[in-house]
Amino acid sequence: MKIVLSALFICFITFQAKAQLTPFELSQDKNYTASYAQVIDYYQQLGKQHPQQMRLFNYGTTDVGKPLTLVVLSRDQVFDPELVKKQNKRVLLINNGIHPGEPEGIDASMMLVRDMLKKNQLPKDVVICIIALYNIDGSLNRGLSRVSQNGPVAYGFRGNYRNLDLNRDFIKADSRNALAFAQILNTWKPEIFLDNHTSDGADYQYVMTLIETQKEKQNPILANYTTKTLTPYLYSHMKKSGYEMIPYGAGEEGLPDSGIVSFLETPRFGTGFAAQHNIISYITETHMLKPFDKRVYATYDFMQHLITINQRDAKLIGELKQKADEQVAQQKTFALNWEVNREVVDTITFKGYAAGHKTSEVSGLQRLYYDRNKPYTKTIKYWNTYKVTATADKPLAYVIPQAWGKVIDLLKLNGVKMKQLAHDTSLNLQMYYITDYKSPQRPYEGHYLHTGVKLNPVNMTVKFYTGDYVVYTNQPINRYIVETLEPQGVDSFFAWNFFDSMLSEKEHYSDYVFEDIAADLLKKDPELRKKLDDAKSKDPKLAGSADAQLFFVYRNSPYFENTFMRYPVGRILTDTKLDLK
């Protein structure tokens, strides 16, 4: 009986130990990534074993109908976001599986959570929040889709249930996934955000590459810390771990020898979106051709190092975030778009493989290949400086008609403080007229993204109604406010078609009726007559077209709708007393 009981006890202990291993660790050759069901089940079992320091929270839902699960680790057993901030603790937010075919973060996080709990290694001053698997939709669509990638044996699809690339959806928030993410971000208010990915592109010797918030786009207070302290720490410690890194982008502009252009993560991306909230942000990009297990362990090590320095500099990071928030609340001019500055170039040591060309067995023509038997180390160019190409001075406040519901909802979701007009009010303020813009012939992520926007600001009196919203620009979230509401912004709400209905006319005229009205207008208004004559002298097509001249008169008459091409968000430029509720 004693022998039987001892055997059963040994079996139980063995089962418990295996139960704590991840599907990745239990798989042959460690070339397997956990499915969505396995991920959730694993964390639920781990939570039962460590109920004091680990909690699972479900936020919103996703487009496939399942909630977004957040794993929260707290050494002091504090799981109230407001209390966490009152205790002056930092919050690190990690996102996994936004592209389920790039799953290293999913498996690395499962191991990291287990190890920190088992070894009692949770940081004292940092609460760790991990989105277990963001693109649940794509994860359920499991198979083989990244044909150029070296493992794992099966994985999810890049697009979600609506076929959206969720790493282009943060600012427009078409997906329920993005709405749930914004809820998490604005509930837990992290100081640092990490998004785990896998790269594609050229072949080279590195397992891990890194994207950080572009320094010219980041708040200067935070940029000074990241460029001088945080980022160098991560590079040096990853090298010590055996996973030397370089910046992401090698070969994006051609062969790696042509140099690296630092990646510009605008607000459509997770890190660009986080930067609008004054959050330090990184994206890991493990190399697609390296073995899956190395990619997972490299991601594991990176997260460990990020947690370590977050704990080491917890007090400083909190102070810098507070200063950045205060500065942004007072900031006057905001950048809306950027482009790489080719005149400023650095150099970087790069470890690659010799590239060559040989005859393709498919086409019989020349094809590119990289020879891993010919590694090299050389100095290449690195363009890591961007210049601002568009700016806007913030108004005292924006006035947003309540009709634009999605705009209002997103502003609220992102913590923007707003007031409402207590009664119908005519305001003298600045309105934009859209004078030009460009749109592609094919959609991008479900939208015909506007670029090259040109504006004509006009001071005028406009009537707004009870319940319309007033947004004062004295808030730490000013970057989000200005970059979304100024039409020229690269990822503004106008760029993403939120206001397209105002780009079309709603009234017109019957030409044979308006002919007499137009003639009478020209007789009574010499200035209108002169304006028409001047236009005809400059434009032969106008001079030769009766229809065009009739429309010219109509467009310059009191009958023409003054809301056509008028951006509906008003800008209050001077201190105006408003009756608000």
Secondary structure, 3 states (H helix, E strand, C coil): CHHHHHHHHHHHHHHHHHHCCCHHHHCHHHCCCCCHHHHHHHHHHHHHHCCCCEEEEEECCCCCCCCEEEEEECCCCCCCHHHHHHCCCEEEEEECCCCCCCCHHHHHHHHHHHHHHHCCCCCCCEEEEEECCCCHHHHHCCECCCCCCCCCCCECCCCCCCCCCHHHCCCCCCCHHHHHHHHHHHHHCCCEEEEEEECCCCCECCCEEEEECCCCCCCHHHHHHHHHHHHHHHHHHHHHCCCCEEECCCCCCCCHHHCEECCCCCCCCHHHHHHCCCCEEEEEEECCCCCHHHHHHHHHHHHHHHHHHHHHCHHHHHHHHHHHHHHHHHCCEEEEEEEECCCCCEEEEEEEEEEEEEECCCCCCEEEEEEEEEEEEEEEEEECCEEEEEEEECCCEEEECCCCHHHHHHHHHCCCCCEEECCCEEEEEEEEEEEEEECCCCCECCECCCEEEEEEEEEEEEEECCCCEEEECCCCCHHHHHHHHCCCCCCCCCCCCCCHHHHCCCCCCCHHHHHHHHHHHHHHCHHHHHHHHHHHHHCHHHHCCHHHHHHHHHHCCCCCCCCCCECCCEEECCCCCCCEC
